[in-house]
Every structure is written in C-alpha cells, then in structure tokens.
Amino acid sequence: MVFNSSYFSFLTEQIRLKNIRKVYGRCMWYRLRLLKPQPNIIPTVKKIVLLAGWALFLFLAYKVSKTDREYQEYNPYEVLNLDPGATVAEIKKQYRLLSLKYHPDKGGDEVMFMRIAKAYAALTDEESRKNWEEFGNPDGNNIIFLLNLYSRGGSWWYRSIRYSGDQILIRTTQIYTYFVYKTRNMDMKRLIMVLAGASEFDPQYNKDATSRPTDNILIPQLIREIGSINLKKNEPPLTCPYSLKARVLLLSHLARMKIPETLEEDQQFMLKKCPALLQEMVNVICQLIVMARNREEREFRAPTLASLENCMKLSQMAVQGLQQFKSPLLQLPHIEEDNLRRVSNHKKYKIKTIQDLVSLKESDRHTLLHFLEDEKYEEVMAVLGSFPYVTMDIKSQVLDDEDSNNITVGSLVTVLVKLTRQTMAVSSLSGETNKNRTKGGWQQKSKGPKKTAKSKKKKPLKKKPTPVLLPQSKQQKQKQANGVVGNEAAVKEDEEEVSDKGSDSEEEETNRDSQSEKDDGSDRDSDREQDEKQNKDDEAEWQELQQSIQRKERALLETKSKITHPVYSLYFPEEKQEWWWLYIADRKEQTLISMPYHVCTLKDTEEVTITQHDFNHLSPGIQEQSGQHGEALSLKKQKQKPGPSP
C-alpha cells in the first residue's frame, strides 16, 4: 500500500512536470527535478516493516493491559524457599524436591515449575549468581544502557535548541541582530556581506556545508573576476573563509558568471538557504523597529525602511539571478545581454519593463522581437503570460466606532486588503494592463487606497450673491439715483399695498395653516425615512462586524497549503512558490507603519487583515502613493522580481 502510494505520487509529479514543461522547461529547478531518480523499493520495505513492528507492539501492549498481574520483585532464593547464601548442593537438592512436586507430567503447576527452573538456572550459573549478588539482578549492571540512552537524548536536545522555530540557527539570528543594529542603513553590498556571515555556511555549525582544499585556489580567481569585494575590513565572522566563499558564490550567481563544476554544488546549497535567511533578517529588522518604538532612548535607533526593502529586493535578486540595476527583461528566456539592446533601446517602443512589453499589441510585439525564431517567440509569450498580475482592494476603517470610515488622529485603524491574482495573459485580455501602467523593475510600488469622500480636505468655496432683496440702505441709494419720479412711483405703490393688505390678510392666514400642516406631515415622513435608513446602516455595520469576526475565526482554524504557483526562475536550483510581503509605509518620512505580513497562500484571492496600528500623524487615512501624507500600502514579491504586479 505504501509502495503504491509513493509510486502514484511519483507518477503525479511526472504528469505535473509534463504539463508545465512549455513554460518552465528551461528553469534549472525543472531540469534538476527531471534528473531525480525513481523511488527505490528499499525505503518502502523499511516503512512496511516499521509499520508491522508498531502494529505488533500495540497488540502486545493491549494484551498486557488486559492481564491483571501484581508486581513482585524477582528473588530466586524465595522461589526455591532457600536462605540467601545457600550452597550449590543445597540449591540442587531443593530443586530436585520442588521439581518432583510441581512437574507438569506428575500433575503439578506448569507456571510454578517454570519459575523454579529459571531460579535454579540463575543460581547455578556462576556469572548470573555473581550479578545477582552484586547488582540485585541476573542480567548485570543496566547503568551503562541508561547512560547511553540519556546521552543520546541530551545530544538530540542540544541539536534541537540550536535552531529556532523556522529551522534557522540561533547563532545566525544573533549575528544578524548585531550587524543590523550596528548598521541601521544597509545598502546592497553591506547586506550581501551580512547575509553571507550566517552560520549555516560554516562547516563547524552545519555538517552539510563543505570546505574543500580547492577553495583556496578557485575562490581567489573568482574574486579577481568580480573585482568588487572589500577585503580590508576585519569584522568576524564576515571576513571568515566560509563567509567569504558564500559571498563570492552569491555575487557570481547575481552576475550570472560561469563557475567551476566543483563549486556548483556549493553554490546550489548556498542559494537554497538564501530565501529563509533573508526572511529571518526581515524578522530581525522588524523586531528592532518595534524595540525602538517602545523605548524612549534616543541612542537606540531603528533600522531604516530602505534596509528592510533591500532585504526583500535581495531575495528577488537571488531567485532570478539578477543584479540590482539590471533590466527585468532578463528574466525572460532567450533575452540576453546581446539582444537586450534591440528591445530596450528601440526607437519606436522603448521597452524598459515587462509590463511595457505586455501592453504592446501582438503585431507590435512580434515586430519588436523579430530576431527570435517562432518557437522561441512562442516560449517567451508563454512565460510572459504566466507572470502574476496582482490587484489590491483596500478598505481602512476604525472598528467599534459609530463612523468607522472616519479616521482621525490617534485612531486605531484596521486595514482589510483583498488580493486578487491573475496572470498577465488574463489581465491583458481584460485591458487592465493598459489602464494601470506603473513603474517597473525593482522600484515598482503598489498603489494604495483612494481617498474617501470624508477624508478629502475641502477648500472653502466662495459664495455667490443670491437673488434676494438688498439691504435698506442700498435700496435707498438706488431710489435716490432714479430721481424724484422714482420716489413718487414708490409712494404710490406703498399706498396700494397698504390698501390691499386688509383684503389679503385672511387668505394668507388660511394658506399658512394649510402650509404648516403640509410641513408637519413632510417632517414626519422625513424623520421616518431617516430612522429607517439609520436602522439599515446599523444592521449593515453589525453584519459586517460579524463577518469580520467569522473571517478571523476561519483564518485561525484553517491550515492552507503554502503551495501556490511556481516561480519562473532560470538559474535557481529549487522550485519556489509565489510568496508576498504586505506592509504599510510612510514614503515621505521613510518609516514603517505596519509590520510586513507574509502572504504565503495567495492562489486566486486572499483577504488579509493588517493588525490595528496607531496612526498618530495620519489624519485622512491611508492615502495613495502620490497623496499628501505619503502613506502607501506596498506589496512586494519574495520569490520573483515584482515587475509585473502593481
């Protein structure tokens, strides 16, 4: 059964690899996966034997639990009814008498006869009798066995406490904490130097890390080819041989240099460790930022936002095998440094990012890539269409508040983000890429939520003069300007009005009564409508609150798979899934507002609730990236260069 399941999983994996061959066929991890041998039958047999042994053990344990037996210390002298220290002749004589009495052939007790025979054998054997007299049992000293058991358990415990919950050496975390605190603003060179100082690359702390005698010859050759390594500083462990080797291998990978075959295995080992180590460095930076916020000491300075984002960029660079300022078009197959100029420096199109290439028409794109053959062009289009395109629907609110959409200074804001992932092929068909063309490359950032109607700062409008009666002084000036004729006409009009006042007074009273009754009825109707609207709003807010609570409960109970979508990476030796970092940052002040949320389960849609934060300096809420306050919700990809996603 176990063999069939393992073989079935192997066939399933082979079918999956066959289906994605058109897109991922040129990736290093894909080719290494194909070279993986078929499952061997020996481990399967071992598993079957192990399961059978456990089944037998459980059966025997069940049988023993059903057997009622009182514990009694074994003493061979008591079994033979002899005093301790009896001679061998006395033991044989007593055994002869008891065997005649309890022998099964003569109607005796079989169990008692077996106990007598065992006691006789223990006391007549010199070694067993000596062990009994010295240690109290015929088997001898068991202390050595117990010490061996305890030593093995202690060694296992020592190995386990060296690692954190994410299987990162605690010594590595300490190294990262020290150097991040020492250098609060780390550029890319310094970050690579600190990353290579991890104890995972040290053979003293990790048995999988190897150090070969040929490294003394090959590593200096690579250093001369790279030519940008600072070897003058003496900062252990950053200047130790293992750290220098890891740094050189990482830099050669980013430059896509060819290295000797003896170093390829070490480079693959180092690259597989990089994403987890960079995630640990992100956690260290976030912890130091929280500590700096909680402390009022000015000497304790928090790491900058640039250091945090450089860690995220380096993770993308390591997976794609690209340097920081290289074109993102080099992620595509068949696009090399030689033919890159034909695409990026084209007179008509001037394509700089992947999204620029996607936004072109099919005919223009085919004209631009005319130097590729038809098969290569189709492969480029297949890879380009598989790239992710992520949109964000952002809603910020203040929970447990009457007006949850009104964000004021000092409010505890909860940000609900709905992530929707599509492929570039789907998004280009829907026309979204043409509408939302953003900056590409490493510097691409995500758009934040738009301003709500309540959050906009309205400027005071200038009121226009309304067509009402002018004040009395102005009326008099106008009358004087019209002359005497105008005054006489005005007097006549006043007399006519006074004469008609008595006749119109009764009609005005009746009209006022009817008008007041209509106004009272309309006021009651408007009050009733307002009450109904308020009740509907309250019910909607209550339902939304209940849905948010249920959403949080489901998120706590559900265990989603972290297998999302494979990343297209030409030079990474291991299959990586699409993971993302989601955080809120102040671009103007260069500060981190919310801690990065690691999104590892985004397949199609994912809802993320960022923990409440105190926005003391933020009045209108989270703005767009080009807004007045500069707060932006950023989404960065951990395993792939974030050029395609907004």
Secondary structure by P-SEA (a helix, b strand, c coil): caaaaaaaaaaaaaaaaaaacccccccaaaaaaaacccccaaaaaaaaaaaaaaaaaaaaaaaaaacccccccccccccccccccccaaaaaaaaaaaaaaccccccccaaaaaaaaaaaaaaacaaaaaaaaccccccccaaaaaaaaaaaaaaaaaaaaacccccccaaaaaaaaaaaaacccccaaaaaaaaaccccccccccccbbbbcccccaaaaaaaaaccccccccccccccaaaaaaaaaaaaaaacccccccaaaaaaaaaaacaaaaaaaaaaaaaaaaaaaaccccccccccaaaaaaaaaaaaaaaacccccccccccccccccccccccccccccccccaaaaaaccaaaaaaaaccccaaaaaaaaaaaaabbbbbbbbbbbbcccccccccccccbbbbbbbbbbbcaaaaaaacccccccccccccbbbbccccccccccccbbbbccccccccaaaaaaaaaaacaaaaaaaaaaaaaaaaacccaaaaaaaaaaaaaaaaaaaaaaaaaaaaaaaaaaaaaaaaaaaaaaaaaaaaaacccccccccccccccccccccccccccccccccccccccccccccccbbbbbcccccccccccccccccccccccbbbbbccccccccc
